[in-house]
Amino acid sequence: MHIIINLILFVLILGIIVFVHEFGHFIFAKLMGVYVYEFSIGMGPRLFGWKSKNGETDYNVRLIPIGGFCSLAGEDVENDDKSIKKDRKLQAKKPWQRFLIMFMGPGFNFLLALIIFFFIGLIGAPSTEPILYGTVKNYPAYSSGLSKGDLIKSINGHNIYTMDDVSLYLAVADHKKPVSIKVEKKDGSIKTYNINSKKKTVKVSGQKQTTYKYGISLKTKTKKGLGNAISYMFVKTGSLFRQMFITVGYLFTGKVGLNDLSGPVGIYSIVGEEASQGFAALVYLLAYLSINVGFLNLLPLPAFDGGHILFIIIELIKGSPVKPETEAKVHTVGFALLMILMIVITVNDILRFF
């Protein structure tokens, strides 16, 4: 029974993220006067839908509950409807208008995360300050000299601003070497500790995972109220955005490999894990994944929103637009490569179960 519940939650979370993303594209396309052929949630065969009163846009729900799209006039130059007026097509719009249409998909994902974090902060959220709560017995940090109340300033030379930074830099550290942690003690003095990790194998949602623990506890008191809500939504969103930026950088440098990435299967297992921790954990996961989707879509890669934005920037630099046929071919190749990457990641996700 829990498998069915997890599947429903998985579809619901991805559905909300995709809907918000595509709605961002949709609403700004409408605002800029672009003709919208279709707004769909899901992929594959159409299950049900309706037509707008003016007969312009089809609103559909499709069979495969992963993904979605907003089909705009002028995107597909080869199969575009020739009867649509030229000024209603995407390519006829000014660069700043096209930029907003492309950017507001990810932009709405960030907005969703901000709203969620606002309400989490309003009801009650842990402080984001990287203050040490304590150390765990039988782990290296326990006898290192670190103590409750220490403010973590840097890890291996990387400045630390939030707890998310601590988790990230400990995760990507070379576990064959001691990690260098600089802290500010309660008396204001600055001290540096070199701490080894302890290898541990755990089972998460049926998957065996090898982790390296230092025995550092970052649990803090919960804060709530309007002031905390405003602070938390901006600090947390900015922190996770910065974490994504650093992670992508590590992916290109090799510190993070393809095996560390998760696709739909991996996300499904994470949803199951978070569901066992309660509603609040699922809501947080929704915000976290929304930021991930928004950030990844802004990368300047073909088939991504960032790829379209890159062509707009190229147009502004060279003073004339890139041929629509050329851009379409680049995005088609990029989409094919993206699908291959997703297959590789999905296979890795499945192999983790065994």
C-alpha positions in Angstrom: 0.0 0.0 0.0 2.8 2.4 0.9 4.2 1.9 -2.7 1.0 3.3 -4.2 0.9 6.2 -1.7 4.5 7.0 -2.5 3.8 6.9 -6.2 0.8 9.2 -5.8 2.9 11.6 -3.8 5.7 11.4 -6.4 3.3 12.2 -9.2 1.7 15.0 -7.2 5.0 16.7 -6.3 6.4 16.5 -9.9 3.0 17.6 -11.2 3.0 20.7 -9.1 6.6 21.6 -10.1 5.9 21.1 -13.8 2.6 23.0 -13.7 4.2 26.0 -11.9 7.1 26.0 -14.4 5.0 25.7 -17.5 2.5 28.2 -16.1 5.3 30.8 -15.9 6.0 30.3 -19.6 2.3 30.3 -20.4 1.3 33.5 -18.5 4.1 35.6 -19.9 3.6 34.3 -23.4 0.0 35.5 -23.1 1.1 38.8 -21.6 3.5 39.3 -24.5 0.9 38.5 -27.1 2.3 35.1 -28.3 -0.1 32.6 -29.6 -0.2 29.5 -27.4 -1.2 26.3 -29.1 -1.3 24.0 -26.1 -0.7 23.9 -22.4 -0.3 20.4 -21.2 0.5 18.6 -17.9 2.0 15.1 -18.5 3.4 13.6 -21.7 2.1 11.0 -24.2 -1.5 10.4 -25.3 -4.1 13.0 -24.3 -6.5 11.9 -21.5 -8.8 14.8 -21.3 -8.8 18.6 -21.9 -10.7 21.6 -23.2 -10.3 24.5 -25.6 -10.2 28.1 -24.5 -13.3 30.2 -25.2 -11.5 32.1 -28.0 -10.5 28.8 -29.6 -6.8 29.6 -29.3 -5.3 27.3 -26.7 -5.8 23.6 -25.9 -5.6 22.7 -22.2 -4.7 19.0 -21.8 -3.8 16.4 -19.2 -1.8 13.6 -20.7 -1.2 9.9 -19.8 2.4 9.9 -18.5 2.4 12.0 -15.3 6.0 13.2 -15.7 6.8 16.4 -17.5 4.6 18.8 -19.4 4.9 21.6 -22.0 3.6 24.9 -23.2 3.6 25.0 -27.1 4.1 28.4 -28.5 3.7 29.7 -32.1 7.1 30.2 -33.7 9.0 27.6 -31.6 8.9 24.9 -34.2 9.7 26.7 -37.5 9.3 23.6 -39.7 5.8 22.5 -38.5 4.5 25.9 -37.5 0.9 26.9 -38.4 1.3 29.3 -41.3 -2.1 30.9 -40.7 -1.0 32.4 -37.4 -0.2 36.1 -37.8 3.6 36.8 -37.7 3.3 39.3 -34.8 1.8 36.5 -32.7 4.8 34.3 -33.0 7.6 34.0 -30.5 10.4 34.9 -32.9 8.6 38.1 -33.8 8.8 39.4 -30.3 11.6 41.7 -28.9 14.5 40.1 -27.2 13.5 41.3 -23.7 10.0 39.8 -24.3 11.4 36.5 -25.3 13.8 36.6 -22.4 10.9 37.0 -19.9 8.9 34.2 -21.5 11.9 31.8 -21.3 13.1 33.0 -17.8 9.7 33.0 -16.1 9.4 29.2 -16.2 12.4 28.8 -13.8 11.3 32.1 -12.2 8.0 30.7 -11.1 9.8 27.6 -9.7 11.9 30.0 -7.5 8.7 31.9 -6.6 7.1 28.6 -5.5 10.1 27.9 -3.3 10.0 31.4 -1.8 6.3 31.0 -0.9 6.8 27.6 0.7 9.8 28.7 2.7 7.9 31.8 3.8 5.1 29.7 5.4 7.7 27.2 6.8 9.4 30.1 8.5 6.1 31.5 9.7 5.0 28.3 11.3 8.5 27.4 12.6 11.9 26.7 10.9 15.3 25.9 12.3 17.9 28.7 12.2 20.1 28.6 9.1 23.2 29.7 11.0 26.0 27.1 10.9 26.2 26.8 14.6 27.4 23.5 16.1 24.7 21.8 18.2 27.1 19.2 19.5 29.2 16.1 18.5 28.2 12.5 18.4 29.9 9.9 20.6 32.2 7.3 18.9 32.7 9.6 15.9 35.9 11.6 15.1 34.5 15.0 15.9 33.6 13.9 19.4 37.2 14.1 20.7 38.4 16.8 18.3 37.9 19.8 20.5 34.8 21.0 18.7 32.0 22.0 21.1 28.4 23.1 21.2 27.9 26.7 20.2 30.9 26.9 17.8 30.1 29.0 14.7 31.6 27.3 11.6 33.4 29.8 9.5 35.0 27.7 6.8 35.5 24.1 5.6 38.7 23.2 3.6 39.1 26.9 2.9 35.5 27.4 1.6 33.5 30.2 3.4 30.4 28.9 5.3 27.3 31.0 5.5 24.5 28.5 6.2 24.0 24.9 7.3 23.4 23.9 3.7 27.0 25.0 3.0 28.3 22.7 5.8 26.4 19.7 4.4 27.6 20.3 0.9 31.3 20.8 1.6 31.4 17.8 4.0 29.7 15.7 1.3 32.2 16.6 -1.4 35.3 16.5 0.8 38.0 14.0 0.0 37.3 11.4 2.7 40.7 9.9 2.5 42.1 13.1 4.1 41.1 15.0 7.2 38.7 17.9 6.7 39.8 21.3 8.0 37.1 23.1 9.9 37.6 26.7 11.1 35.2 27.8 13.9 34.6 30.9 16.0 34.4 29.9 19.7 32.0 31.4 22.1 34.8 33.6 23.5 35.4 35.0 20.0 38.6 33.1 19.4 39.2 31.4 16.0 40.4 27.8 16.0 40.9 25.2 13.2 40.4 21.5 13.6 41.4 18.7 11.3 38.9 15.8 11.5 38.8 12.4 9.8 35.6 10.8 8.6 34.1 7.5 9.6 32.8 5.2 6.8 29.3 3.8 7.3 26.9 1.8 5.0 23.2 2.6 5.4 20.0 1.5 3.6 17.8 4.3 2.4 14.5 3.4 0.7 15.8 0.0 -0.2 19.1 1.4 -1.6 22.5 0.7 0.0 24.5 3.9 0.4 28.0 4.4 1.6 28.3 7.5 3.7 31.2 9.2 5.5 30.2 10.7 8.9 32.2 13.2 11.1 29.8 13.1 14.0 28.8 16.8 13.7 25.3 17.8 14.8 23.8 21.0 13.4 20.4 20.8 15.0 19.2 24.2 16.2 16.2 25.7 18.0 13.2 26.4 15.9 12.2 30.1 15.2 8.9 31.3 13.9 7.0 34.6 13.2 6.7 37.1 10.4 10.3 38.4 10.6 11.7 34.9 10.6 9.5 33.9 7.7 10.8 36.8 5.5 14.4 36.1 6.5 14.1 32.3 6.1 12.5 32.4 2.7 15.3 34.5 1.2 18.2 33.0 3.0 17.1 29.4 2.4 16.3 29.9 -1.3 19.6 31.7 -1.8 21.5 29.0 0.1 20.0 26.2 -2.0 20.6 28.2 -5.2 24.2 28.7 -4.3 24.4 25.0 -3.4 23.2 24.0 -6.9 25.7 26.4 -8.5 28.6 24.8 -6.6 27.3 21.3 -7.3 27.1 21.9 -11.1 30.7 23.3 -10.9 31.9 20.2 -9.2 30.1 18.1 -11.8 32.3 19.6 -14.5 35.5 19.3 -12.4 34.8 15.7 -11.5 34.2 16.1 -7.8 30.6 15.1 -8.4 30.0 12.2 -10.8 27.0 11.0 -12.8 26.5 8.3 -10.2 25.7 11.1 -7.7 22.8 12.4 -9.8 19.2 11.3 -9.5 16.5 10.9 -12.1 12.8 10.0 -11.7 13.5 6.7 -10.0 15.9 8.3 -7.5 13.4 11.1 -6.8 10.7 8.5 -6.2 12.9 6.8 -3.5 13.5 10.3 -1.9 9.8 11.0 -1.8 9.2 7.7 0.0 11.9 8.6 2.5 10.6 12.1 3.1 7.0 10.8 3.3 7.9 8.7 6.3 9.1 11.8 8.1 5.8 13.6 7.7 4.0 16.3 5.8 6.5 19.1 6.6 9.4 17.1 5.1 7.4 16.6 1.9 6.6 20.3 1.6 10.3 21.1 2.1 11.2 18.6 -0.6 8.7 20.3 -3.0 10.5 23.6 -2.5 13.9 22.0 -2.8 13.1 20.2 -6.1 11.4 23.3 -7.4 14.7 25.2 -7.0 16.6 22.4 -8.6 14.3 22.3 -11.6 14.5 26.1 -12.0 18.2 26.2 -11.7 18.9 23.4 -14.1 16.6 24.9 -16.7 18.6 28.1 -16.5 21.8 26.4 -17.5 22.9 27.6 -21.0 22.5 24.2 -22.6 20.5 23.3 -25.8 16.8 22.4 -25.1 16.9 24.1 -21.7 15.3 27.5 -21.1 18.9 28.7 -20.5 19.8 27.6 -24.0 17.0 29.7 -25.5 18.2 32.7 -23.3 21.8 32.1 -24.6 20.6 32.5 -28.2 18.9 35.8 -27.2 22.1 37.0 -25.7 24.0 36.0 -28.9 21.4 37.9 -30.9 22.0 41.0 -28.8 25.8 40.7 -29.2 25.8 40.2 -33.0 23.0 42.6 -33.6 20.8 40.1 -35.5 18.9 36.9 -34.6 20.3 33.5 -35.2 18.4 31.7 -38.0 15.4 29.9 -36.4 16.2 26.8 -38.4 19.8 26.7 -36.9 18.5 27.3 -33.3 15.9 24.6 -33.8 18.5 22.0 -34.9 20.8 22.8 -32.0 17.9 22.4 -29.5 16.9 19.1 -31.2 20.4 17.7 -30.8 20.5 18.9 -27.3 17.2 17.3 -26.4 18.4 14.0 -27.8 21.6 14.2 -25.7 19.5 15.1 -22.7 17.3 12.0 -23.1 20.5 9.8 -23.3 21.7 11.4 -20.1 18.4 10.8 -18.4 18.5 7.1 -19.5 22.0 6.7 -18.0 20.9 8.4 -14.7 17.8 6.3 -14.5 19.8 3.1 -15.0 22.1 4.1 -12.2 19.1 4.8 -10.0 17.7 1.3 -10.7 21.1 -0.4 -10.1 21.3 1.2 -6.6 18.4 -1.0 -5.5 20.5 -4.1 -6.0 
